[in-house]
């Protein structure tokens, strides 16, 4: 059985999807990821899908769901490295994943997460 | 059956060509100037030669037989040449059909005492030449179609360039109406450029898009969404006053897409987003 590793990277979680996503695997990932966000006190989730050639509507919705769940748990989600063909397919399917932040690659995604963490800290500083 | 025809062509080749030349110069209209007499004469000569060869090989009424292969080649070349030179279909077909009166004349002379045989010969000749004429038309049509297809492809290639304005800032100047097929190509080009250049900002300039209706707007939004999914932000620029009016009258919702009136403004915004500025020196 394939398993998608979830790596802890400072205050963030890094998920690199390198196998073909089937629906069961997606459900397992969703469950494990929410668990890990809570246990690791993660503030951000970075999902790298650069090696995914096919994303169907189910996986698309799952990405949306993960982002929603993470937001509830006070963590931001960034999806990075989407292939052009995948982006076109998703748009044609009518899934523009409105709640998800995106970046070109892991590097940029990390910058995005760090920036939003800094911003949040600044806001918190003002509140105190 | 057109054995007599074969004989006539064999015997009076030179005379036929001369008569045909006069016939052609009468029927050909203003396009005559596009083709020189010498060229026309070569065409006629090739045609008669191939016709002679065809009869010698026992070519019957079936144009697709092996005997007529050299004639088919001659007609194909001629037709292609005419199509690219801008001759009308009628003028192209007239080339073959104008040979008829010349041949009929000769047949009449040869069959003076036998009206029945004359009628038979004329029917057979007409049928054969009609087939040649139709074949010419077919090739003409195909050539024109090939030209149209090629032009369409060239237009598609020409009209979707992706330009890098600055490191990480792309511009996509769109020219012409956006339909589904073009949107697909535009989208693909943009997304591939985003990956290749590592760009996170793209300016879609629609100054050259004549009209924006709901469908075009939808195509634009699709492109923006696809770019966003890959982590690139899009700015739409070059919206003319009339287009702004149509967009609102049609009730098109451009959503959260940033729009600017011209490319310069969009570029300024893009620079600011990257914490850059243009300064005078």
Interface residues (C-beta under 8 A of the other chain):
Chain A: X79 X80 X82 X84 X86 X87 X88 X90 X91 X92 X96 X97 X102 X103 X104 X105 X108 X109
Chain B: X184 X187 X188 X191 X192 X194 X195 X198 X199 X200 X222 X225 X226 X227 X228 X229 X230 X231 X232
